[in-house]
């Protein structure tokens, strides 16, 4: 999804969605990215002087210092690709880059359900599981830029992502006696009262509670935000998640930590990427003020 916001977080014009076709050569992927940005700019009838910068939320792993995609299975032809530099050169504008899950939760912390909260953990539940950690409105990237990459954490006979993901939902449904179905289909079946689908979401809620309990016990956030495509099924898995979570975390966070469903929907990714640009601009202004003061 590509779109634009103003400094108050309001979405400008109509965002557009373009399939990146990630298996094609890197130059094709970049062409689609720049075409989508160009289309948004053209539709808004603005020029580069009115743009503070371009934010990009990308699947990882990333080298945030170099602005580079590393060995990323989802982007097989863009491994070790200098994404930030390429976009900067194309537009001659500042470019901010971070993990797509981080961007989604940053959006919710800046303009969404966790606005104003100082310690926030967020989870994006979709084809996989993403986790973001924010302190005082800023993404905590860690020493190597991989903070929050809990997907690889060992769990039972595999990793936590094997259970907390769209594929995980499908596996639970099949194990409970159903046929192989997608998470989307299982959501629809639950709406129709299918007992296996309803039980599937209850089981899924238990697994999500485990992942969330790890981060609450470690970080003690004020708010946990749950977003991503699977969060649309929250009505079916949240009751079980909440019941189990209270047993798995300390007494005070069990009473006080808020669990909220993201509200910015499909727009959260680009809103969060744009918020990276706003943060960079604010930091530059602070630095300029300090230099001027010391002079």
LUMKEVO-261326 format. One record per residue: z negated, x, y of N, C-alpha, C in turn; residue in three letters. Coordinates in steps of 0.1 Angstrom, whole numbers, padded with zeros to 4 digits, always signed. Example, Ala and Ser with C-alpha at 12.3 -4.5 7.8 and 13.67 -1.06 7.14 Angstrom:
2
-0078+0132-0057-0078+0123-0045-0078+0132-0033ALA;-0071+0128-0022-0071+0137-0011-0079+0129+0000SER;
end
This chain:
295
+0000+0008-0012+0000+0000+0000+0000+0009+0012UNK;+0009+0006+0022+0010+0013+0034+0008+0004+0046UNK;-0001+0007+0055-0003-0001+0067-0009+0007+0078UNK;-0012+0000+0089-0018+0006+0101-0030-0002+0106UNK;-0039+0005+0112-0051-0002+0118-0052+0004+0132UNK;-0060-0004+0140-0064+0002+0153-0078+0008+0152UNK;-0084+0013+0162-0096+0020+0161-0108+0011+0158UNK;-0106-0002+0159-0117-0012+0155-0115-0016+0140UNK;-0105-0010+0133-0103-0014+0119-0095-0026+0117UNK;-0089-0032+0127-0081-0044+0126-0067-0039+0121UNK;-0062-0046+0110-0049-0043+0105-0038-0048+0114UNK;-0029-0039+0117-0018-0042+0126-0005-0046+0118UNK;+0001-0056+0122+0014-0060+0115+0012-0064+0101UNK;+0022-0062+0093+0022-0066+0079+0023-0053+0070UNK;+0012-0050+0063+0013-0038+0054+0024-0041+0043UNK;+0029-0030+0037+0039-0031+0027+0035-0024+0015UNK;+0040-0029+0003+0037-0022-0009+0049-0017-0016UNK;+0049-0005-0019+0061+0002-0025+0057+0009-0038UNK;+0064+0007-0048+0062+0014-0061+0066+0029-0059UNK;+0056+0038-0061+0059+0052-0059+0068+0058-0070UNK;+0068+0051-0082+0076+0056-0094+0072+0070-0096UNK;+0060+0072-0100+0054+0085-0100+0060+0095-0111UNK;+0068+0089-0120+0074+0098-0130+0087+0105-0126UNK;+0092+0101-0114+0104+0106-0109+0101+0120-0102UNK;+0111+0128-0098+0109+0140-0092+0101+0139-0079UNK;+0094+0149-0075+0085+0149-0063+0092+0145-0051UNK;+0104+0150-0049+0112+0146-0036+0114+0131-0035UNK;+0116+0125-0047+0118+0110-0047+0106+0103-0043UNK;+0094+0108-0048+0081+0101-0045+0078+0103-0030UNK;+0081+0115-0025+0078+0118-0011+0087+0109-0002UNK;+0100+0107-0006+0109+0099+0001+0104+0085+0002UNK;+0099+0079-0009+0094+0066-0008+0081+0065+0001UNK;+0073+0075+0000+0061+0075+0009+0065+0075+0024UNK;+0074+0084+0027+0078+0085+0042+0086+0072+0046UNK;+0094+0067+0037+0101+0055+0040+0092+0043+0043UNK;+0081+0042+0035+0071+0032+0037+0064+0034+0051UNK;+0060+0046+0054+0054+0049+0067+0063+0046+0078UNK;+0076+0050+0077+0086+0047+0087+0088+0032+0089UNK;+0088+0025+0079+0090+0010+0080+0078+0004+0087UNK;+0066+0008+0084+0054+0003+0092+0055+0006+0106UNK;+0059+0019+0109+0060+0023+0123+0070+0015+0131UNK;+0082+0014+0124+0093+0007+0130+0090-0008+0133UNK;+0083-0014+0123+0079-0028+0124+0070-0031+0136UNK;+0061-0021+0138+0051-0022+0149+0057-0018+0163UNK;+0069-0012+0162+0076-0008+0175+0068+0002+0183UNK;+0062+0012+0176+0054+0022+0183+0061+0036+0181UNK;+0057+0045+0190+0062+0059+0188+0050+0068+0184UNK;+0053+0081+0182+0043+0090+0176+0032+0092+0186UNK;+0034+0091+0199+0024+0093+0209+0012+0083+0208UNK;+0015+0072+0201+0005+0061+0199-0002+0062+0186UNK;+0001+0072+0178-0005+0074+0165-0014+0086+0165UNK;-0027+0083+0161-0037+0094+0160-0034+0103+0149UNK;-0029+0098+0138-0027+0106+0126-0024+0097+0114UNK;-0022+0103+0103-0018+0096+0090-0028+0100+0080UNK;-0034+0090+0074-0043+0091+0063-0037+0088+0049UNK;-0040+0096+0039-0035+0094+0026-0046+0094+0016UNK;-0047+0083+0008-0055+0082-0004-0047+0085-0016UNK;-0050+0095-0023-0042+0099-0035-0051+0100-0047UNK;-0045+0097-0059-0052+0099-0071-0054+0114-0073UNK;-0065+0118-0079-0068+0132-0080-0066+0138-0094UNK;-0070+0150-0097-0079+0158-0088-0071+0164-0076UNK;-0078+0167-0065-0072+0172-0053-0080+0185-0049UNK;-0072+0194-0043-0079+0205-0036-0079+0201-0021UNK;-0090+0196-0017-0091+0190-0003-0090+0201+0008UNK;-0094+0213+0005-0092+0223+0015-0077+0227+0018UNK;-0070+0227+0007-0056+0231+0008-0047+0218+0010UNK;-0053+0206+0008-0045+0194+0009-0035+0193-0002UNK;-0039+0197-0014-0030+0198-0025-0034+0189-0037UNK;-0024+0183-0043-0026+0176-0056-0027+0187-0067UNK;-0037+0186-0076-0038+0196-0086-0031+0190-0099UNK;-0037+0193-0111-0032+0189-0123-0035+0174-0126UNK;-0026+0166-0121-0028+0151-0121-0019+0145-0131UNK;-0025+0139-0142-0016+0132-0152-0008+0121-0146UNK;-0013+0113-0136-0006+0102-0131+0006+0106-0122UNK;+0006+0119-0118+0017+0124-0110+0023+0136-0116UNK;+0030+0135-0128+0033+0146-0136+0043+0156-0129UNK;+0050+0152-0119+0060+0161-0113+0055+0165-0099UNK;+0042+0163-0096+0036+0167-0083+0024+0176-0085UNK;+0023+0182-0097+0012+0191-0099+0012+0203-0090UNK;+0001+0206-0084+0000+0217-0074+0009+0215-0062UNK;+0011+0203-0058+0020+0199-0047+0012+0199-0034UNK;+0017+0205-0023+0010+0206-0010+0013+0193-0002UNK;+0007+0182-0007+0011+0169-0001+0008+0168+0014UNK;-0004+0173+0018-0008+0172+0032+0002+0179+0041UNK;+0005+0192+0037+0014+0200+0046+0028+0194+0047UNK;+0033+0188+0036+0046+0182+0036+0047+0170+0046UNK;+0037+0162+0045+0036+0150+0054+0034+0154+0069UNK;+0026+0164+0071+0023+0170+0084+0036+0175+0090UNK;+0044+0183+0082+0056+0188+0087+0066+0178+0090UNK;+0067+0167+0082+0076+0156+0084+0074+0149+0097UNK;+0061+0146+0100+0058+0137+0111+0053+0145+0124UNK;+0049+0158+0121+0043+0166+0132+0031+0158+0138UNK;+0023+0153+0129+0010+0146+0132-0001+0151+0123UNK;-0013+0150+0127-0024+0153+0118-0025+0144+0106UNK;-0027+0150+0094-0028+0142+0082-0041+0145+0075UNK;-0048+0134+0071-0061+0135+0064-0058+0130+0050UNK;-0064+0137+0040-0062+0134+0026-0075+0134+0019UNK;-0076+0124+0010-0088+0123+0001-0085+0115-0011UNK;-0094+0115-0020-0092+0107-0033-0091+0092-0029UNK;-0083+0085-0036-0081+0071-0033-0093+0062-0035UNK;-0102+0065-0045-0114+0058-0047-0124+0061-0035UNK;-0124+0073-0030-0132+0076-0019-0128+0068-0007UNK;-0115+0067-0005-0109+0060+0007-0113+0045+0006UNK;-0112+0039-0006-0116+0025-0007-0130+0023-0003UNK;-0139+0031-0007-0153+0029-0004-0156+0032+0010UNK;-0149+0043+0016-0151+0046+0030-0147+0034+0038UNK;-0137+0027+0035-0132+0015+0042-0144+0005+0042UNK;-0150+0002+0031-0161-0007+0030-0173-0003+0038UNK;-0175+0010+0039-0187+0015+0046-0184+0015+0061UNK;-0171+0016+0065-0168+0017+0079-0166+0003+0085UNK;-0159-0005+0077-0155-0018+0083-0158-0030+0074UNK;-0164-0028+0062-0165-0038+0052-0180-0042+0049UNK;-0182-0045+0036-0195-0050+0032-0207-0041+0033UNK;-0204-0028+0034-0215-0018+0035-0215-0012+0049UNK;-0209-0019+0059-0209-0013+0072-0223-0011+0078UNK;-0225+0001+0083-0238+0004+0089-0248+0010+0079UNK;-0245+0010+0066-0254+0016+0056-0253+0031+0056UNK;-0264+0038+0054-0263+0053+0055-0261+0060+0042UNK;-0266+0053+0031-0264+0059+0018-0257+0049+0009UNK;-0245+0052+0005-0236+0042-0002-0230+0049-0014UNK;-0230+0042-0025-0222+0046-0037-0212+0035-0040UNK;-0200+0038-0043-0190+0028-0046-0183+0031-0059UNK;-0179+0020-0066-0171+0021-0078-0158+0013-0076UNK;-0147+0019-0080-0134+0012-0081-0131+0010-0096UNK;-0130-0002-0100-0127-0005-0114-0113-0011-0115UNK;-0105-0003-0122-0091-0008-0124-0086-0002-0137UNK;-0074+0005-0137-0070+0012-0149-0080+0022-0154UNK;-0087+0028-0144-0098+0037-0148-0110+0033-0139UNK;-0120+0043-0139-0132+0041-0130-0132+0052-0120UNK;-0134+0048-0108-0135+0058-0097-0149+0056-0091UNK;-0155+0067-0086-0168+0066-0079-0168+0074-0067UNK;-0174+0069-0056-0175+0076-0043-0189+0076-0038UNK;-0193+0086-0032-0206+0088-0026-0205+0091-0011UNK;-0212+0083-0003-0211+0085+0012-0225+0086+0018UNK;-0227+0096+0026-0239+0098+0033-0236+0097+0048UNK;-0243+0088+0055-0241+0087+0070-0226+0084+0073UNK;-0219+0076+0065-0206+0072+0068-0195+0083+0065UNK;-0199+0094+0058-0190+0104+0055-0190+0106+0040UNK;-0178+0109+0034-0176+0111+0020-0183+0124+0016UNK;-0191+0123+0006-0196+0136+0000-0186+0140-0011UNK;-0180+0152-0008-0169+0157-0017-0174+0166-0027UNK;-0186+0172-0025-0191+0182-0034-0186+0196-0032UNK;-0190+0205-0040-0186+0219-0038-0172+0222-0041UNK;-0166+0214-0050-0152+0216-0054-0143+0204-0051UNK;-0149+0194-0044-0141+0183-0040-0140+0172-0051UNK;-0149+0173-0062-0148+0164-0073-0161+0156-0075UNK;-0169+0155-0064-0181+0147-0065-0177+0132-0069UNK;-0185+0126-0077-0182+0112-0081-0172+0110-0092UNK;-0167+0121-0098-0157+0120-0109-0164+0118-0122UNK;-0171+0106-0123-0179+0103-0135-0170+0099-0147UNK;-0158+0096-0145-0149+0091-0155-0150+0099-0168UNK;-0152+0112-0166-0151+0122-0178-0165+0123-0184UNK;-0175+0116-0179-0189+0118-0185-0189+0112-0199UNK;-0195+0120-0209-0195+0116-0223-0203+0103-0225UNK;-0198+0094-0233-0205+0082-0236-0201+0077-0249UNK;-0211+0074-0258-0209+0070-0271-0199+0078-0278UNK;-0187+0073-0283-0178+0081-0290-0166+0086-0282UNK;-0168+0085-0268-0157+0090-0259-0163+0093-0246UNK;-0157+0087-0235-0161+0089-0222-0165+0075-0216UNK;-0172+0075-0205-0175+0062-0199-0163+0054-0194UNK;-0152+0061-0191-0140+0054-0187-0133+0047-0199UNK;-0136+0051-0211-0131+0043-0222-0137+0029-0223UNK;-0148+0028-0217-0155+0015-0217-0155+0007-0204UNK;-0155+0015-0193-0155+0009-0180-0142+0011-0173UNK;-0132+0002-0177-0119+0003-0172-0111-0009-0177UNK;-0099-0011-0172-0091-0022-0177-0088-0021-0192UNK;-0086-0008-0197-0084-0006-0211-0097-0009-0219UNK;-0108-0006-0212-0121-0008-0219-0123-0023-0221UNK;-0119-0031-0211-0120-0046-0213-0112-0051-0224UNK;-0099-0045-0225-0090-0049-0236-0096-0046-0250UNK;-0103-0034-0251-0108-0029-0263-0120-0038-0268UNK;-0128-0042-0258-0140-0051-0261-0135-0064-0266UNK;-0125-0070-0260-0119-0083-0264-0114-0082-0278UNK;-0106-0072-0281-0100-0070-0294-0111-0068-0305UNK;-0122-0060-0301-0133-0058-0311-0140-0071-0314UNK;-0141-0080-0304-0149-0092-0306-0141-0103-0314UNK;-0129-0100-0317-0121-0109-0326-0109-0115-0320UNK;-0105-0110-0308-0093-0115-0302-0081-0105-0304UNK;-0070-0109-0300-0058-0101-0300-0059-0091-0289UNK;-0049-0082-0289-0048-0072-0277-0044-0080-0265UNK;-0052-0079-0255-0049-0086-0242-0052-0076-0230UNK;-0045-0078-0219-0048-0071-0207-0060-0076-0200UNK;-0066-0068-0192-0078-0073-0184-0075-0085-0176UNK;-0063-0085-0170-0058-0097-0162-0058-0109-0171UNK;-0052-0108-0183-0051-0120-0192-0065-0124-0196UNK;-0074-0115-0199-0088-0118-0203-0095-0125-0192UNK;-0092-0121-0179-0098-0128-0168-0093-0143-0168UNK;-0081-0145-0170-0075-0159-0170-0081-0167-0181UNK;-0082-0161-0193-0088-0168-0204-0103-0172-0202UNK;-0110-0163-0195-0124-0166-0191-0125-0178-0182UNK;-0115-0179-0173-0114-0190-0164-0112-0203-0172UNK;-0105-0202-0183-0102-0214-0191-0113-0216-0201UNK;-0124-0209-0201-0135-0211-0210-0134-0205-0223UNK;-0125-0196-0225-0123-0189-0238-0136-0181-0242UNK;-0143-0185-0253-0156-0179-0256-0155-0164-0258UNK;-0144-0159-0265-0143-0144-0267-0142-0137-0253UNK;-0134-0143-0244-0132-0137-0231-0145-0137-0223UNK;-0153-0148-0224-0166-0148-0217-0175-0138-0223UNK;-0175-0136-0236-0184-0126-0242-0179-0112-0238UNK;-0166-0110-0237-0161-0097-0233-0166-0093-0220UNK;-0166-0102-0210-0170-0098-0197-0185-0096-0197UNK;-0193-0103-0205-0207-0100-0206-0209-0085-0211UNK;-0202-0082-0222-0203-0068-0227-0199-0058-0217UNK;-0188-0061-0210-0183-0052-0199-0194-0050-0189UNK;-0201-0061-0185-0211-0059-0175-0222-0050-0179UNK;-0226-0050-0192-0236-0040-0197-0231-0026-0195UNK;-0218-0023-0198-0213-0010-0197-0213-0005-0182UNK;-0209-0014-0173-0208-0011-0159-0222-0008-0154UNK;-0232-0015-0159-0246-0013-0154-0251+0001-0158UNK;-0246+0006-0169-0250+0020-0173-0245+0030-0163UNK;-0232+0029-0160-0226+0038-0150-0233+0037-0136UNK;-0236+0025-0132-0242+0023-0119-0256+0029-0119UNK;-0263+0027-0131-0277+0032-0131-0278+0047-0130UNK;-0268+0054-0136-0268+0068-0134-0269+0072-0119UNK;-0260+0066-0111-0259+0070-0097-0271+0065-0089UNK;-0276+0053-0092-0288+0049-0085-0300+0058-0087UNK;-0302+0061-0100-0313+0070-0104-0312+0084-0098UNK;-0299+0088-0096-0297+0102-0090-0297+0102-0075UNK;-0291+0092-0069-0288+0093-0054-0297+0083-0046UNK;-0302+0072-0052-0310+0062-0045-0303+0057-0033UNK;-0291+0050-0034-0284+0045-0023-0290+0032-0018UNK;-0286+0028-0006-0290+0015+0000-0281+0004-0007UNK;-0268+0007-0008-0259-0002-0012-0250+0004-0023UNK;-0247-0004-0033-0236-0001-0043-0225-0011-0041UNK;-0213-0006-0039-0201-0014-0037-0192-0014-0049UNK;-0188-0025-0054-0179-0026-0065-0166-0031-0060UNK;-0155-0024-0062-0141-0028-0058-0131-0025-0069UNK;-0119-0026-0065-0108-0024-0075-0104-0037-0081UNK;-0093-0037-0088-0087-0050-0093-0096-0057-0103UNK;-0104-0050-0110-0113-0057-0120-0124-0064-0113UNK;-0127-0060-0101-0138-0067-0093-0135-0082-0091UNK;-0122-0085-0092-0119-0100-0091-0125-0108-0102UNK;-0129-0102-0113-0136-0109-0124-0151-0108-0123UNK;-0156-0105-0111-0171-0102-0109-0179-0114-0113UNK;-0175-0126-0111-0182-0138-0114-0186-0138-0129UNK;-0178-0132-0137-0180-0132-0152-0188-0120-0157UNK;-0188-0109-0149-0196-0097-0155-0208-0094-0146UNK;-0209-0099-0134-0221-0095-0125-0234-0100-0130UNK;-0235-0112-0135-0249-0116-0140-0254-0107-0151UNK;-0246-0103-0161-0251-0094-0171-0254-0080-0166UNK;-0245-0076-0156-0247-0063-0150-0261-0063-0143UNK;-0264-0073-0135-0276-0073-0128-0288-0073-0137UNK;-0288-0081-0148-0299-0082-0157-0302-0069-0164UNK;-0291-0062-0168-0293-0049-0174-0297-0038-0165UNK;-0292-0039-0153-0294-0028-0143-0309-0027-0139UNK;-0316-0039-0138-0330-0039-0134-0338-0032-0145UNK;-0334-0031-0157-0341-0025-0168-0339-0010-0168UNK;-0328-0005-0161-0324+0009-0163-0326+0018-0151UNK;-0332+0012-0140-0335+0019-0128-0349+0018-0124UNK;-0354+0026-0115-0368+0026-0110-0371+0013-0103UNK;-0384+0011-0102-0389-0002-0097-0385-0005-0083UNK;-0386+0004-0074-0382+0001-0060-0368-0001-0058UNK;-0358+0007-0063-0344+0004-0062-0341-0009-0069UNK;-0348-0012-0080-0345-0025-0087-0348-0037-0077UNK;-0357-0035-0068-0361-0046-0059-0351-0045-0046UNK;-0348-0033-0042-0342-0032-0029-0327-0029-0028UNK;-0322-0021-0038-0308-0017-0038-0298-0029-0039UNK;-0289-0030-0029-0280-0041-0029-0267-0038-0037UNK;-0263-0047-0045-0250-0046-0052-0240-0056-0045UNK;-0229-0051-0040-0220-0059-0033-0206-0057-0038UNK;-0198-0068-0037-0184-0068-0041-0176-0065-0029UNK;-0167-0055-0030-0158-0052-0018-0151-0064-0013UNK;-0149-0064+0000-0142-0076+0006-0128-0073+0012UNK;-0125-0060+0013-0112-0057+0020-0100-0058+0011UNK;-0102-0060-0002-0091-0062-0011-0081-0051-0012UNK;-0068-0055-0013-0057-0046-0015-0056-0037-0002UNK;-0061-0041+0009-0059-0033+0021-0069-0021+0022UNK;-0080-0021+0014-0091-0012+0015-0086+0003+0014UNK;-0076+0006+0005-0072+0019+0004-0066+0025+0016UNK;-0057+0018+0023-0051+0024+0035-0060+0023+0047UNK;-0069+0013+0047-0079+0013+0058-0088+0024+0057UNK;-0093+0028+0045-0101+0039+0043-0094+0052+0046UNK;-0081+0054+0042-0074+0066+0046-0073+0067+0061UNK;-0070+0056+0068-0070+0056+0082-0083+0060+0088UNK;-0094+0055+0082-0107+0059+0087-0110+0074+0086UNK;-0104+0081+0076-0105+0095+0076-0099+0101+0089UNK;-0088+0096+0093-0082+0101+0106-0092+0099+0118UNK;-0097+0087+0118-0107+0084+0129-0119+0093+0129UNK;-0124+0096+0117-0135+0105+0116-0131+0119+0121UNK;-0119+0124+0116-0115+0137+0121-0113+0138+0136UNK;-0108+0127+0142-0106+0127+0156-0119+0127+0163UNK;-0129+0119+0158-0142+0119+0164-0149+0133+0163UNK;-0147+0140+0152-0153+0153+0150-0147+0163+0160UNK;-0134+0162+0162-0127+0171+0171-0132+0169+0185UNK;-0134+0156+0189-0140+0153+0202-0154+0159+0204UNK;-0162+0158+0194-0175+0163+0194-0175+0179+0196UNK;-0166+0185+0188-0165+0199+0190-0160+0203+0204UNK;-0150+0196+0209-0145+0199+0222-0157+0197+0233UNK;-0165+0187+0231-0176+0185+0240-0186+0196+0240UNK;-0189+0201+0227-0198+0212+0226-0193+0225+0232UNK;-0180+0228+0230-0174+0240+0236-0175+0239+0251UNK;-0171+0228+0256-0171+0226+0271-0185+0228+0276UNK;-0195+0223+0269-0209+0224+0274-0214+0238+0274UNK;-0210+0246+0263-0214+0260+0262-0207+0268+0272UNK;-0195+0265+0276-0188+0272+0286-0195+0271+0300UNK;
end
